[in-house]
Amino acid sequence: MKAYELTEYGPPSSHGLGEVARPEVVAGEVLIRVEAIGLNYPDALMVQGKYQKRPNPPFVPGRDCAGTVVAVGDGVDSVAPGDAVVAQVFSGAFAEFVAAPLERVFKRPDGVSSVEGAGAITVFNTAYVAVVIRANVRAGERVVVTGAAGGVGAAAVQLAKARGAEVVGIVSTDAKAERVRALGVDHVVIVSDATEDGLKNLFKTEVRGLWPDGRGVNVVVDTVGGHMFTAGLRGLGFAGRMIVVGFASGDIPAAKTNYLLYNNLSVMGAPLDIHFAESLSEIREGTDWWLSLMASGRCKANVEKTVPFDELMDGLQALLDRTAIGKTVVTLDTSAT
Ligand SMILES: NC(=O)c1ccc[n+]([C@@H]2O[C@H](COP(=O)([O-])OP(=O)(O)OC[C@H]3O[C@@H](n4cnc5c(N)ncnc54)[C@H](OP(=O)(O)O)[C@@H]3O)[C@@H](O)[C@H]2O)c1
């Protein structure tokens, strides 16, 4: 089968499409014929060896895919050949076939295409961890999402809206603002000065200024890190919750604990992967929820662009270059596989 097998870490342009053996399905696994692959920022980090986990090459990277089940291993009875599914694996998705552990495979409802499912799974599951499991956003709360046009950001905006929150999206350009408005956000704030002082001022005046009571927001879901995180703490009101999702800025910030004490704040991490190991039932419940929202048209996968399999690495480069708006999904020609 065709796959991107990494022989050594390097920039996206250093990796090419080649031939590898089709994986054998073993007990507890599901063999999926891949129709669509969703690209994520962590994939771009992974191929460079900059992700927090660094498997030893050679291996096939890639985490999000959707397609059709072609075989199941012993002990698998909840899906069967022919079922439409979406999966989030640790690696192996940049291939025509992937053998996925059953717990990471989800039935795709009618109304959710393979492109939408592949474009959504990591970002919506991450947003679910952030918005529901960690922040426990409630109806009427004020929620700020940073990097709101990004993959996780756009999903967090929609899930917070689905929980009944009033949502503010922070973005860097007018084009990204348009994108986020189309997702139903209540307010958009565009960053004009990304310095530490510029961002602090943005939270102090533009975010807090959205409400005349000046009480600040209940939750910040931060995908950017760096100065955005530090400034975001200034936007939180009494007992506010800062949810750390990622560091798209490349800068891992430190929290000044006197500020947490002063305003009774909490800072919480929202890691997706560990929830598969430690709290699988919560993740499966969340996936079923957002897939049902998507099937009924109440949220969108935010897929902006589809590219063919041989342009996958260009898609990852666009994430690193910050030129991608919305999700990029790779589509595979399954007529020959
Ligand atoms: N917690 C988890 O389990 C988990 C899961 C998936 C991803 N993540 C992490 O979450 C973060 C966001 O992931 P994503 O998939 O949403 O990424 P993405 O689609 O690339 O979006 C990231 C957003 O961050 C903003 N940004 C600000 N400074 C940036 C910079 N220097 N370079 C690139 N983007 C920058 C961009 O928006 P503006 O241009 O509008 O500022 C961009 O839209 C990443 O750090 C990723 O590793 C964490």
The ligand as an SDF file (V2000), in Angstrom:
LIG
                    3D

 48 52  0  0  0  0  0  0  0  0999 V2000
   -4.1770   19.3660   24.2740 N   0  0  0  0  0  0  0  0  0  0  0  0
   -4.1560   18.4840   23.2990 C   0  0  0  0  0  0  0  0  0  0  0  0
   -4.3430   17.2800   23.5040 O   0  0  0  0  0  0  0  0  0  0  0  0
   -3.9290   18.9640   21.9150 C   0  0  0  0  0  0  0  0  0  0  0  0
   -4.5070   18.3060   20.8180 C   0  0  0  0  0  0  0  0  0  0  0  0
   -4.3530   18.8580   19.5460 C   0  0  0  0  0  0  0  0  0  0  0  0
   -3.6000   20.0140   19.3990 C   0  0  0  0  0  0  0  0  0  0  0  0
   -3.0040   20.5870   20.4780 N   0  0  0  0  0  0  0  0  0  0  0  0
   -2.1980   21.7940   20.3630 C   0  0  0  0  0  0  0  0  0  0  0  0
   -3.0930   22.8850   20.2660 O   0  0  0  0  0  0  0  0  0  0  0  0
   -2.4950   23.9170   19.4960 C   0  0  0  0  0  0  0  0  0  0  0  0
   -3.4490   24.2980   18.3760 C   0  0  0  0  0  0  0  0  0  0  0  0
   -3.6240   23.1810   17.5140 O   0  0  0  0  0  0  0  0  0  0  0  0
   -4.4960   23.3430   16.1880 P   0  0  0  0  0  0  0  0  0  0  0  0
   -4.5740   22.0030   15.5740 O   0  0  0  0  0  0  0  0  0  0  0  0
   -5.7270   24.0800   16.5000 O   0  0  0  0  0  0  0  0  0  0  0  0
   -3.5130   24.2770   15.3350 O   0  0  0  0  0  0  0  0  0  0  0  0
   -3.8520   25.2510   14.1020 P   0  0  0  0  0  0  0  0  0  0  0  0
   -5.0470   24.7700   13.3730 O   0  0  0  0  0  0  0  0  0  0  0  0
   -2.5700   25.4600   13.3890 O   0  0  0  0  0  0  0  0  0  0  0  0
   -4.2990   26.6140   14.8400 O   0  0  0  0  0  0  0  0  0  0  0  0
   -3.4440   27.2910   15.6990 C   0  0  0  0  0  0  0  0  0  0  0  0
   -3.8580   28.7560   15.7450 C   0  0  0  0  0  0  0  0  0  0  0  0
   -2.9340   29.3950   16.6180 O   0  0  0  0  0  0  0  0  0  0  0  0
   -2.7070   30.7080   16.1820 C   0  0  0  0  0  0  0  0  0  0  0  0
   -1.2810   31.0630   16.2940 N   0  0  0  0  0  0  0  0  0  0  0  0
   -0.7900   32.0480   17.0480 C   0  0  0  0  0  0  0  0  0  0  0  0
    0.5320   32.1250   16.9420 N   0  0  0  0  0  0  0  0  0  0  0  0
    0.9020   31.1740   16.0750 C   0  0  0  0  0  0  0  0  0  0  0  0
    2.1420   30.7790   15.5300 C   0  0  0  0  0  0  0  0  0  0  0  0
    3.2840   31.3920   15.8840 N   0  0  0  0  0  0  0  0  0  0  0  0
    2.1610   29.7530   14.6500 N   0  0  0  0  0  0  0  0  0  0  0  0
    1.0310   29.1220   14.2950 C   0  0  0  0  0  0  0  0  0  0  0  0
   -0.2030   29.4570   14.7770 N   0  0  0  0  0  0  0  0  0  0  0  0
   -0.2510   30.4720   15.6570 C   0  0  0  0  0  0  0  0  0  0  0  0
   -3.1910   30.7990   14.7430 C   0  0  0  0  0  0  0  0  0  0  0  0
   -4.2740   31.7050   14.7430 O   0  0  0  0  0  0  0  0  0  0  0  0
   -4.0580   33.2470   14.5350 P   0  0  0  0  0  0  0  0  0  0  0  0
   -3.2030   33.4150   13.3150 O   0  0  0  0  0  0  0  0  0  0  0  0
   -5.4530   33.7290   14.3570 O   0  0  0  0  0  0  0  0  0  0  0  0
   -3.3950   33.7550   15.7830 O   0  0  0  0  0  0  0  0  0  0  0  0
   -3.7450   29.4380   14.3910 C   0  0  0  0  0  0  0  0  0  0  0  0
   -5.0240   29.5370   13.7720 O   0  0  0  0  0  0  0  0  0  0  0  0
   -1.1500   23.3740   19.0120 C   0  0  0  0  0  0  0  0  0  0  0  0
   -0.1350   23.8260   19.8860 O   0  0  0  0  0  0  0  0  0  0  0  0
   -1.3220   21.8780   19.1290 C   0  0  0  0  0  0  0  0  0  0  0  0
   -0.0660   21.2170   19.3110 O   0  0  0  0  0  0  0  0  0  0  0  0
   -3.1780   20.1000   21.7280 C   0  0  0  0  0  0  0  0  0  0  0  0
  1  2  1  0
  2  3  2  0
  2  4  1  0
  4  5  1  0
  4 48  2  0
  5  6  2  0
  6  7  1  0
  7  8  2  0
  8  9  1  0
  8 48  1  0
  9 10  1  0
  9 46  1  0
 10 11  1  0
 11 12  1  0
 11 44  1  0
 12 13  1  0
 13 14  1  0
 14 15  2  0
 14 16  1  0
 14 17  1  0
 17 18  1  0
 18 19  2  0
 18 20  1  0
 18 21  1  0
 21 22  1  0
 22 23  1  0
 23 24  1  0
 23 42  1  0
 24 25  1  0
 25 26  1  0
 25 36  1  0
 26 27  1  0
 26 35  1  0
 27 28  2  0
 28 29  1  0
 29 30  1  0
 29 35  2  0
 30 31  1  0
 30 32  2  0
 32 33  1  0
 33 34  2  0
 34 35  1  0
 36 37  1  0
 36 42  1  0
 37 38  1  0
 38 39  2  0
 38 40  1  0
 38 41  1  0
 42 43  1  0
 44 45  1  0
 44 46  1  0
 46 47  1  0
M  CHG  2   8   1  16  -1
M  END
$$$$
